Amino acid sequence: MRPVLPRYQHIRPLAVVRCHTPHDVANALAHARETGVHITPRGGGHCFAGRSSTTGIVLDLSPVNDVSVHDGLATIGAGATLAEVYAGLDRHGLTLPAGCGPTVGIAGLTLGGGLGLLGRRYGLTSDRLRAAQVVLPDGRTIDCSDDQEPDLFWALRGAGGGQFGVVTKLTFEPVPAEPTTRFLLTWPRSRAAEILRKWQEIAPDAPDELSANLKISAREVTLFGAGTPGDFLDLAPATADIGTMPYVELKQSFDDLGDLAGEVTSRSHFFRRPIPAAALPDAPGQELNFTPMGGAYNRTPPAATAFVHRAERFLVEHAGTDADWVHRTWTDLHEHSSGRVYPNFPDPFLDDPLPAYHGENLQRLGEIKRHYHPAGLLRFPQSL
């Protein structure tokens, strides 16, 4: 399985180990310890910083993709994609608050936090995690939860993947997959500043049931998400597509939303205060993506899990095939940001990345890393 992002598809590993069991993972880790060859796990292969690519050994977890439900809990193999997770849970009338990309891996998404259309109602994907099976760098397989290895379990909920061990199985408390209102509204690009101003007023403080994502491209402004768009309809959209459907179909309907193709550069940051309209950059062939926080995301204390970003109002992603535009607009807006960065959108260009990813949880994460992983076998640029 090749990485999804074109910029990393030229990297050829020395070996790819298709892991079916924790024993397979442990054997590969033992080989890496003995030889010193770099080793990295891969679930979906979507990492913006290419952390699941290496010229060493790739641990391909895609064969471990089973989804089962028992006693109200969902057990999911770490190699499952979101499409497999949603389909498997929907058979039981259940789902998870998670992302839209069908080929994104559930493990990587969860370990870095996990934002999605149900997140303002139910929290991060990692907030629904109840247990995990982990193969440690020394080869031991352990189970962790609030009651077993609680420090490791705390760290797995938001610090990012490949930091402490190789996760092979995740257990979640899922949520009901209820029929949900889906909306997609558009305006001409000339109204971007007006729509953004209103979005910043409404989206982060909206009822939990409303998740309204904003995309500004060179062609138009698009508002899409789940829930009743309410006040946004007062802005007289040029087009409005609104309907109620099974939640699994709603997720599928957004799979192909976006205009960008090719080698895309992406950078992001969190915001706690509005962006002035005058600071909004032009987007010639590029995209600005705005994700609302608030709701259940922000009701969990920053120290309760490794995901520290509980006071943010929204996330902005700069994405485009023009890397210079991405860097320039990111720099221009960064003075208005909180300085924090979503761990699932790792940024190789950050000058001081660890405080940006982990904030005041950084010290505790470092202590946990030294306890469970003193030898540094699992390493990458910007790792703990």
N, C-alpha and C positions, 0 to 999 in steps of 0.2 A: 504494500500500500504506500503510495507516494504522498508527501505532504500536499495539502490543498493549495497553499499559496505558491504561485509560480516562482517567486524569488528564491525559494528553497528547494525547488525540484531538481536542481543540478547537483545537489549534495548526495553522494553515493556512499552508503554505509559499507563497512567491512563485512557485516553480516546482519541479517534480519532473523530474529528468533520469534517464531509464531508461538505464543504462549497459550496453552490450554488449561494449565493448572498453576497454582502457586509454586509447585515443585519445579516447573519449567522456568519460572522467574528466578527462583533461588539458584538453579544451576547456572543460568546466564550471569547472575551477579557474582557467583563464585569464580567464573572464568574471568570476569572483569577485574575482580580483586587480585587474582593470580598474575594477570598479564599487564594490568595497568591500562587496558584499552577503555576509552570513554564509552559509557553506556547510558542510554536514555529511554524512558518509556514513551510509547505513542498510543493514544486512543484514537481521536479523530484526526489529528495532524493539522489543526488549524492555528497553531500558536503564531501570533504576530511576530515574535522574536525568533522563530525557528528553533525553539528549545527541544522539539521532538524530532529534530534532524541531527545527524552526526555522521562523521566518517568512521566512527567506531561501530558499536552494536546498538541496533534498534530493537527494543522489546515491543513487538507488535501484539497488543492485547485484544485485537478485534475478534479472535475466536471466542473470547470470554464475553458473550453478549446476551446471555439468558436473562429473562425478566419473569419473575414469579411473585405472586401475592399470597400471603398466609397470615391469618390473625391480624389483618388490618395493616400489615407492613409489606412494603415492596422490596424484594431483594434483586439487585441488578448487577450483572457482570460489568467490570470496569471497561470492557471494550465495546459496550453498547453505544450506538448512536442515538441522538434524540428521536429520530424517526422510529427506531426500534423500541425505544422507551415509551413513546406516546402510543404506538400501536399496541404494545403489550399491556400497558395499563388500561387503555380504553376498553379492552375486552372485559375488564372488571368494573367499568364505570368510574375509573380513577385517572388522575394525571399528576403532574408535578409542576410547580412554578419554575419554569426554565426557559431557555432561549428558543429561537425560531429556526435556526439553521438545521436542516434534517441530518446532515452528515457530521455535525459537531458531536464530540464524544462526551458522554455524561460525566466521566471521571474528571477530566480537565475542567469542565464547566463548574462542577460542584466544588472542587478543591480551591478554585479561585474566587468563590462566592456564588455567582450564578444569578444574572438578572433576566427577567422575562415579563410577559404580559400579565401574569398573575402575581407578580412579586409585590406590588403595592398592597395586595390583599393578604398574601400568605408569607411574604418574606423571601429571602434568597433561597436558591436551591439548597445551599448548604445549611440553611436554617431548618430544613426538613430532614436532614441526615440524622439518623439515630445510631448507626454503628458502621464500622468499616473493617474489612480484612486487609492487612498490610504485610507485605514481605519486606522486612528490614534489610538494610545493606549487608548485615552479617549473615543473612540467609534465613533467619527465624521468621516464621509466619505467626502473626499475633492478631487478635481481635481487639478492637478498641471501641469504647463508648463512654458515656458519662461515668459509668461504673468501673470500666476496665481501661487502664492506661489513659486516664482522663486528660492528661497534658497533651498527649499525642492527638487525641480526638479533638481537643480544642484547636490545635494547630492546623489540623486537616480542614477545618471549616473556615477557609478564606485566605490561607497563606500562599496558595498556588500549588500546582502539581510538581512532582519530581524533587521535592525538597527534603523529605524525611524517610521515604521508602517508596515502594511500588504498591499502590492500592490495586487490589484484585477483585474486590466485591464491596458493594455499598448497600446499606439498608436504610430505606426512607420511610417516613410517615407520609403517604400520598394524600391528595385532596380530591374532592369530588370533581368529576369531569362533567360539568353542567352545561346545558345549552347557553351560549354566551352571545351577546351582541358584538358584532364585528363592524368596524367602520374604516373607510378610506376616503378622506376629503382632500381636494387639491385647490390651490390658488395659483395665479401667475407669479413668476419670480419677482415681479415688481412690488409685490405686497409682502415680501419676506420680513422686513423690519417690523411692520405692523403685526404680522402673525406671531413673530417671535416674542414681541413685547407682551402680547396677550397670553401666549403659551407660558411664559415665565410666571405670569400672575396666577394662572389657573392650574396647570398640570401638577406641580409638586404638592399642592394643597387640596387637590380634588378628593372626593370620596374614594376609599380604598378600591372600590369596584372599577374605577376608571383608570386605565393605563393608556396615556396618549403620547405616542412617540412622534417626533417631528423630524422631517428630512428636508433640507434645503439643498437643491441642486441648481445647475445652470438653467434648467428648463422650467422648474416649478417648485412649489412648496407642497409637501405632502404630510398630512396628519393621519396616522393609522394606529389601530390598537383595539382594545377590548373594553366594553362598557358603553354607556350612553354618552355620546360626545357633547350633549347639552349646550353649554355656552359657546362652544366653538361653531355651532351652526348659525349663531348670530353674526358671524363674520362673513356671511354670504359666500360660501365656497363655490368655485367654478363648477366642480363636480362633487357629488356625494354618493357613495355606495355604502349603504347601511343595511344590515340584516342579521337575524339571529340564526345560529347554526350550532351543531355539535362542536364541542371545543376542539376535538382532534382535527376537524375540517377547518376551523378557524386558523389553527397553527399552520396547516398545509397551505392555506391561501396566501400566506406571507412568505413562502419559501423563496420566491424569485423576485422579491421587491428590491429594487436597486438598479442603477444604471451602469455601474462601474465594472469593467472587465480588464484583464491583463495584470501587469505587475503593479499592485496597489500599495502605496505607503499609507500607514494609519498611525495617528497619534491621538491621545485623548487626555482629558483632565476633568476633575470634579469641580463643581461650583456651589458656593453657599450664598451668593448674592447675584442679582441680575446682571446680565451683560448689556452695557449701553448700546442703544441702536446704532450709534455712530461707529461702534467697534466691529459691527458685523461685516465680515469680509465678503468680497465678490467670490463667486464660486464657478469660474469658467471651466466647465467639464468636470468639476470636482463635487464633493458632498460634505455637508455638515449634518451630523446626526445627533439629535438631542433625546436623551432618555430621562424620564422623570424619576426622582427618588421619592422620599417621603413615605407616608403610609406605614405599612408593617416593616419596611426596610429600616426605618429610623426609630422604631419602638424597641429594638434590641440594643442594650448598652454596648458601647464600643469594645469593652473588655470581655464581654460574654463569650465571644468567639474571636478567632484570629482576624476576621474581617472588621477592620477598624472604621470603615467609612459610613458611620451611622448618623452623621450630622449634615450630609450633603443634600442639596436640593435637586441637582440634576447633573448628568454626565454629558459631555460634548466630545464627539469623535470627529476628527478631521481626516478625511479619506480621499485619496485621489491618485491618479497615475502621474501627476506632476509633483514629484517629491519636494521641489523648491516651494511650491504653493503650500503644501502641508506644513513644512517647517516654519514658513513665514507666518501663516495664519495662527498656528499653534503658539508661536512666540508672542504675537500681537495680543492674543486673548489670555495668555497665561497670567498676566498681571491681575486679571479679574478673578482668577480661579482660586481655589483653596490650596493649591499646590499638591493635592493628593491625586493618585493615579490608580485606576482599577487594575487589580492584579491579573485579571483575565485579558487585559489589553496591554501586555508588557511593551515597554518603550525602550528600545536599545539606545536611544539618543539622550536619555536622561543623565544629567550630571551627578545627581545624588539619588539613585533610584530607591534604595531600601526604605528611607523615611517616607518617600512618596507612596510606596506600596503599603507600608505596614504601620506608619505613624507611631503612636505611643505603645503599640504592641510589639515593637521591634525587639526590645530587650528580652522579653519573655520568649519570643520565637527563637532568638539566638541561643538561649539556654536550653530549650527543647531540642534544637538541632544538634547541639554539642552532646546531649545525653543519648539521643537515638542514633546519631550519625557522626561520630567523632572523626572518622577517617576521610570524609569528604568524597566518597565514591560517586554519589549523585551530585554533579556540579554543572553549572552553566554560568555564563556571564549574568551578573546581578543576583545569583543565588545567595541564600543566607550563609 
